[in-house]
């Protein structure tokens, strides 16, 4: 019987498994998908999360560093920030590939159909039978089936909006800067990616032409292929009220959904996983309060991240034309004065 069974082999599930295996715990990982998804997802890895990945020896080859951020209104620069250490841009599927190489007993195409929570162990049901484990970690995402089977309530928090996104070839003059345009009709975000590409994200309704929207709000012209590469998503925020239930622990997106505006979701999950490992080992050694302490601490951090993400979303919403000068003035204050250092720390998650 393994010490730990991890349900879900996304970045957070494979990371916590790799960290536990390095500490000598027998850990098995089950994933329903048979291959790593290639669709665009998280890209930014903030300095505290980079430090965790370095513990495994991950070098993040090809990652593109971002050391500068700019706030603009069309071609007018409202303010700038410096990120030291830089944020590393690495598409999630490339990070996932590197993480997979550090994990043993990873079983893809093995869906978990249910988990039984016992007093001394849990049982994970998979096709063809069941496997016992002393602890089960549910890292199976926002739509976690394990959380759905439990008594944990999924509570909605402030911060919601619909966005369009595309990763396209970059022939702009933006260089290695991350740029946020605070346009009157809604925010546009742009981040440099490896291989001379750039991600564009804009608050907009489905059916909107992203290239046209970006041109109107920023003055930057995107290639004609943008329409074929555009996807949409809803940014929302939820928090499970219970992360630890007997022998089952919710981790990452299964425990909290954080708006990706600001790039905190995956990074918060990485920090959750790093904090969980020593507490889980203590729990297996008989410390009955260790996991509860981890939940309290990390839930408080999640609430702070949610509040920050909700603020990020609020300042990028469409506003009446008469209010735009006031928003420009507010952004200048945040990015040019003494508040700039605090804003830089918030964006790089140095305080989480």
C-alpha positions as CSV (number, residue, x, y, z in Angstrom):
1,X,0.0,0.0,0.0
2,X,1.5,3.4,-1.0
3,X,1.8,6.1,1.6
4,X,0.1,8.6,-0.6
5,X,-2.1,8.4,-3.7
6,X,-2.4,11.5,-5.8
7,X,-5.4,12.0,-8.0
8,X,-4.6,14.2,-10.9
9,X,-1.3,14.6,-12.8
10,X,-1.4,18.3,-13.6
11,X,1.6,20.4,-12.6
12,X,0.4,20.5,-8.9
13,X,-0.2,16.7,-8.6
14,X,3.0,15.7,-10.2
15,X,5.0,18.3,-8.2
16,X,3.7,17.2,-4.8
17,X,4.3,13.6,-5.8
18,X,7.9,14.3,-6.8
19,X,8.5,16.2,-3.6
20,X,7.1,13.4,-1.5
21,X,9.1,10.8,-3.4
22,X,12.3,12.8,-2.7
23,X,11.4,12.5,1.0
24,X,11.1,8.8,0.7
25,X,7.3,8.4,0.7
26,X,5.9,5.7,-1.6
27,X,3.6,7.8,-3.8
28,X,1.4,6.8,-6.7
29,X,-0.2,9.2,-9.2
30,X,-3.4,8.6,-11.2
31,X,-4.5,10.7,-14.2
32,X,-7.5,10.1,-16.4
33,X,-6.0,11.8,-19.5
34,X,-3.6,9.7,-21.6
35,X,-1.4,12.5,-22.7
36,X,-0.4,16.0,-21.7
37,X,-2.7,18.7,-23.0
38,X,-1.1,21.1,-25.5
39,X,-3.8,23.8,-25.3
40,X,-2.7,27.2,-24.0
41,X,-3.0,27.5,-20.2
42,X,-0.8,28.9,-17.5
43,X,2.5,30.5,-18.6
44,X,4.0,32.6,-15.8
45,X,6.1,31.1,-13.0
46,X,6.7,33.6,-10.3
47,X,9.9,33.7,-8.2
48,X,8.6,31.9,-5.1
49,X,7.3,29.1,-7.3
50,X,10.6,29.0,-9.3
51,X,12.4,28.4,-6.0
52,X,10.2,25.4,-5.3
53,X,10.8,23.9,-8.7
54,X,14.6,24.4,-8.3
55,X,14.4,22.0,-5.3
56,X,13.7,19.3,-7.8
57,X,16.5,20.4,-10.1
58,X,14.2,21.8,-12.8
59,X,16.1,24.1,-15.0
60,X,13.1,25.3,-17.0
61,X,15.0,25.3,-20.3
62,X,13.8,27.8,-22.8
63,X,11.8,29.9,-20.3
64,X,11.6,33.5,-21.2
65,X,12.3,36.0,-18.3
66,X,10.2,39.1,-17.8
67,X,12.0,41.7,-15.8
68,X,9.8,44.7,-16.7
69,X,6.1,45.5,-16.8
70,X,4.3,48.5,-18.2
71,X,0.9,50.0,-17.8
72,X,-0.4,51.9,-20.8
73,X,-3.4,53.6,-22.3
74,X,-3.1,53.2,-26.0
75,X,0.4,54.4,-26.8
76,X,0.7,56.4,-23.6
77,X,2.9,54.8,-20.9
78,X,1.3,55.4,-17.5
79,X,3.9,53.6,-15.4
80,X,6.4,50.8,-15.2
81,X,7.6,48.1,-12.8
82,X,10.7,46.1,-12.4
83,X,10.6,42.4,-11.4
84,X,13.7,41.1,-9.7
85,X,14.0,38.1,-9.7
86,X,12.1,38.0,-13.0
87,X,8.9,36.1,-13.8
88,X,9.7,33.1,-16.0
89,X,7.4,32.5,-19.0
90,X,7.1,28.8,-19.7
91,X,3.9,27.2,-21.3
92,X,2.3,24.8,-18.9
93,X,2.7,21.8,-21.2
94,X,6.5,22.2,-21.3
95,X,6.6,22.5,-17.5
96,X,4.4,19.5,-17.2
97,X,6.8,17.4,-19.4
98,X,9.7,18.3,-17.2
99,X,7.8,17.5,-14.1
100,X,6.7,14.1,-15.4
101,X,10.4,13.2,-15.8
102,X,10.8,13.6,-12.0
103,X,7.9,11.3,-10.9
104,X,7.8,7.6,-10.5
105,X,4.6,5.5,-10.6
106,X,2.7,7.9,-12.8
107,X,-0.3,6.1,-14.3
108,X,-2.0,8.0,-17.2
109,X,-5.2,6.9,-18.7
110,X,-6.2,5.6,-15.3
111,X,-9.4,7.5,-14.1
112,X,-10.2,7.4,-10.4
113,X,-13.9,6.5,-10.1
114,X,-14.2,7.1,-6.4
115,X,-12.4,7.4,-3.0
116,X,-13.4,5.8,0.3
117,X,-12.4,7.7,3.3
118,X,-11.5,5.5,6.3
119,X,-10.2,6.0,9.8
120,X,-6.7,4.7,9.2
121,X,-6.5,4.7,5.4
122,X,-8.4,5.5,2.2
123,X,-9.2,3.4,-0.9
124,X,-8.9,4.7,-4.4
125,X,-11.1,3.0,-7.0
126,X,-9.7,2.6,-10.5
127,X,-10.7,0.4,-13.4
128,X,-10.1,-3.2,-12.4
129,X,-10.0,-2.7,-8.6
130,X,-9.0,-0.4,-5.7
131,X,-5.8,0.7,-4.1
132,X,-5.3,1.6,-0.5
133,X,-3.3,4.6,0.7
134,X,-2.6,6.3,4.0
135,X,-3.4,9.7,2.5
136,X,-5.2,10.7,-0.8
137,X,-4.4,14.0,-2.3
138,X,-7.1,15.3,-4.7
139,X,-5.3,17.5,-7.3
140,X,-7.9,16.9,-9.9
141,X,-8.7,20.5,-10.8
142,X,-11.5,23.0,-10.5
143,X,-14.1,20.4,-11.4
144,X,-12.7,17.9,-8.8
145,X,-14.7,14.7,-8.6
146,X,-13.2,14.0,-5.3
147,X,-14.3,17.3,-3.8
148,X,-17.7,16.7,-5.4
149,X,-18.1,13.5,-3.5
150,X,-17.1,15.1,-0.2
151,X,-18.9,17.4,2.2
152,X,-16.8,20.4,1.1
153,X,-18.8,23.4,0.0
154,X,-17.5,25.3,-3.1
155,X,-18.1,28.9,-2.3
156,X,-18.0,31.7,-4.8
157,X,-15.8,34.8,-4.2
158,X,-15.7,38.2,-5.8
159,X,-14.0,38.4,-9.3
160,X,-15.6,37.2,-12.5
161,X,-15.4,38.1,-16.2
162,X,-15.1,36.6,-19.7
163,X,-11.9,36.9,-21.6
164,X,-10.5,36.1,-25.1
165,X,-6.9,34.7,-25.4
166,X,-4.5,33.9,-28.2
167,X,-0.8,33.0,-28.5
168,X,0.6,34.4,-31.8
169,X,3.9,35.2,-33.4
170,X,5.4,38.4,-32.1
171,X,6.5,41.0,-34.5
172,X,5.6,43.9,-32.2
173,X,8.1,46.4,-30.7
174,X,7.2,45.4,-27.1
175,X,10.3,43.3,-26.5
176,X,10.5,41.4,-23.2
177,X,8.0,43.6,-21.4
178,X,4.7,42.5,-20.0
179,X,2.2,45.2,-20.9
180,X,-1.3,46.0,-19.6
181,X,-3.4,48.5,-21.5
182,X,-6.1,50.0,-19.3
183,X,-8.4,50.9,-22.2
184,X,-11.7,52.6,-21.6
185,X,-13.6,49.6,-23.1
186,X,-11.6,47.0,-21.1
187,X,-8.2,45.7,-20.2
188,X,-5.8,44.1,-22.7
189,X,-2.8,42.1,-21.3
190,X,0.2,40.9,-23.3
191,X,3.1,38.7,-22.3
192,X,6.2,37.6,-24.2
193,X,6.5,33.8,-24.7
194,X,9.4,31.6,-25.7
195,X,10.0,31.0,-29.4
196,X,9.3,34.7,-30.4
197,X,5.6,34.4,-29.5
198,X,3.3,36.6,-27.4
199,X,0.1,36.0,-25.5
200,X,-2.8,38.4,-25.7
201,X,-5.7,38.4,-23.3
202,X,-8.6,40.8,-23.4
203,X,-11.8,41.2,-21.5
204,X,-14.5,40.7,-24.1
205,X,-17.6,38.7,-25.1
206,X,-17.6,35.5,-27.2
207,X,-17.8,36.3,-30.9
208,X,-15.6,39.4,-30.6
209,X,-12.7,39.6,-33.1
210,X,-9.7,39.6,-30.8
211,X,-7.3,41.1,-33.4
212,X,-9.7,44.0,-34.1
213,X,-10.3,44.6,-30.4
214,X,-6.6,44.7,-29.7
215,X,-6.0,47.1,-32.5
216,X,-8.8,49.4,-31.3
217,X,-7.6,49.4,-27.6
218,X,-3.9,49.3,-28.0
219,X,-2.9,50.3,-31.6
220,X,-1.0,47.0,-32.0
221,X,-1.9,45.0,-35.2
222,X,-2.1,41.2,-34.7
223,X,-1.6,38.7,-37.6
224,X,-4.6,37.5,-39.6
225,X,-4.1,34.0,-38.0
226,X,-5.2,35.3,-34.6
227,X,-8.8,34.4,-35.2
228,X,-7.9,30.7,-35.7
229,X,-6.0,30.6,-32.4
230,X,-8.4,32.5,-30.2
231,X,-10.1,30.8,-27.3
232,X,-12.3,32.1,-24.6
233,X,-12.5,31.5,-20.8
234,X,-14.4,32.7,-17.8
235,X,-12.3,34.0,-14.9
236,X,-14.0,33.1,-11.7
237,X,-13.0,32.5,-8.0
238,X,-14.1,29.8,-5.6
239,X,-12.8,28.5,-2.3
240,X,-13.6,25.1,-0.8
241,X,-14.5,25.5,2.9
242,X,-12.8,22.2,3.9
243,X,-9.5,21.1,2.5
244,X,-8.8,18.3,4.8
245,X,-11.4,15.6,5.5
246,X,-10.1,12.5,7.2
247,X,-7.6,10.9,4.9
248,X,-8.4,13.1,1.9
249,X,-6.6,16.4,1.2
250,X,-7.7,18.9,-1.5
251,X,-4.8,20.6,-3.3
252,X,-4.4,23.3,-5.9
253,X,-7.4,24.1,-8.1
254,X,-9.4,21.4,-6.3
255,X,-9.2,23.6,-3.2
256,X,-9.3,27.0,-4.7
257,X,-10.1,28.6,-8.1
258,X,-8.1,31.8,-8.5
259,X,-8.7,34.1,-11.5
260,X,-5.8,33.7,-14.0
261,X,-5.7,37.5,-14.4
262,X,-2.4,38.1,-12.7
263,X,-1.2,34.5,-13.1
264,X,-1.6,33.3,-9.6
265,X,-3.6,30.1,-9.8
266,X,-0.8,27.6,-10.7
267,X,1.8,29.5,-8.7
268,X,-0.4,29.4,-5.6
269,X,-0.9,25.6,-6.1
270,X,2.9,25.2,-6.3
271,X,3.4,27.0,-3.0
272,X,0.5,25.0,-1.4
273,X,2.2,21.7,-2.4
274,X,5.6,22.8,-1.1
275,X,4.0,23.7,2.3
276,X,1.9,20.5,2.4
277,X,4.8,18.1,2.1
278,X,6.4,18.6,5.6
279,X,3.0,18.8,7.2
280,X,1.8,15.6,5.5
281,X,4.9,13.8,6.7
282,X,4.3,15.0,10.3
283,X,0.7,13.8,10.0
284,X,1.8,10.3,8.9
285,X,4.1,10.3,11.9
286,X,1.2,10.9,14.2
287,X,0.9,14.7,14.4
288,X,-2.9,15.0,14.1
289,X,-2.9,18.8,14.0
290,X,-0.3,19.2,11.2
291,X,-2.7,19.1,8.2
292,X,-5.2,21.4,10.0
293,X,-2.4,23.9,10.5
294,X,-1.5,23.7,6.8
295,X,-5.1,24.3,5.8
296,X,-5.5,27.4,8.0
297,X,-2.3,28.9,6.7
298,X,-2.8,28.2,3.0
299,X,-6.5,29.1,3.1
300,X,-5.6,32.5,4.4
301,X,-3.0,32.9,1.6
302,X,-5.6,31.9,-0.9
303,X,-8.0,34.5,0.4
304,X,-5.3,37.2,0.0
305,X,-4.6,36.0,-3.6
306,X,-8.3,36.1,-4.4
307,X,-8.6,39.6,-3.1
308,X,-5.6,40.7,-5.2
309,X,-7.0,39.0,-8.3
310,X,-10.4,40.6,-7.8
311,X,-8.7,44.0,-7.6
312,X,-6.8,43.2,-10.8
313,X,-10.0,42.4,-12.6
314,X,-11.9,45.4,-11.2
315,X,-9.4,47.9,-12.5
316,X,-9.6,46.4,-16.0
317,X,-13.4,46.5,-16.5
318,X,-15.1,48.8,-19.1
319,X,-15.9,52.2,-17.7
320,X,-17.7,55.3,-19.0
321,X,-15.5,57.6,-21.1
322,X,-15.7,60.4,-18.5
323,X,-14.1,58.2,-15.9
324,X,-11.1,57.2,-17.9
325,X,-8.9,60.1,-16.9
326,X,-9.4,59.2,-13.3
327,X,-8.4,55.6,-13.9
328,X,-5.3,56.8,-15.7
329,X,-4.4,59.0,-12.7
330,X,-5.0,56.0,-10.3
331,X,-2.7,53.7,-12.4
332,X,0.0,56.4,-12.4
333,X,-0.1,56.7,-8.6
334,X,0.2,52.9,-8.2
335,X,3.1,52.5,-10.6
336,X,5.2,55.6,-10.1
337,X,5.1,56.4,-6.3
338,X,6.1,54.6,-3.2
339,X,3.3,52.1,-3.8
340,X,5.3,50.8,-6.8
341,X,7.5,48.5,-4.8
342,X,4.5,47.0,-3.0
343,X,2.8,46.5,-6.3
344,X,5.8,44.7,-7.8
345,X,5.9,42.4,-4.8
346,X,2.2,41.7,-5.2
347,X,2.5,40.9,-8.9
348,X,5.5,38.5,-8.3
349,X,3.8,36.9,-5.3
350,X,6.7,37.7,-3.1
351,X,4.3,38.3,-0.2
352,X,2.4,34.9,-0.6
